[in-house]
Amino acid sequence: MDVSRLMDVLKTEYGIENEKQFDEAVRESAGINLGIFTMPLERRQNGTYDSEIRAACQ
């Protein structure tokens, strides 16, 4: 995706028309929880994952 296409998407989907509005939107965002990518999953002896652990990661 080139810059002009990205700017079109930001304008259409989020009403962001310039860099200042983009910076404000980023500052006001809640962020991204990356915990799902760092939490280890444990396997049962039969090789399946525990359903409670999988549910916590979704």
PyMOL commands that set and color helices and strands:
alter all, ss='L'
color gray80, all
select helices_A, chain A and resi 3-14+19-28+35-38+51-57
alter helices_A, ss='H'
color red, helices_A
deselect
rebuild
show_as cartoon
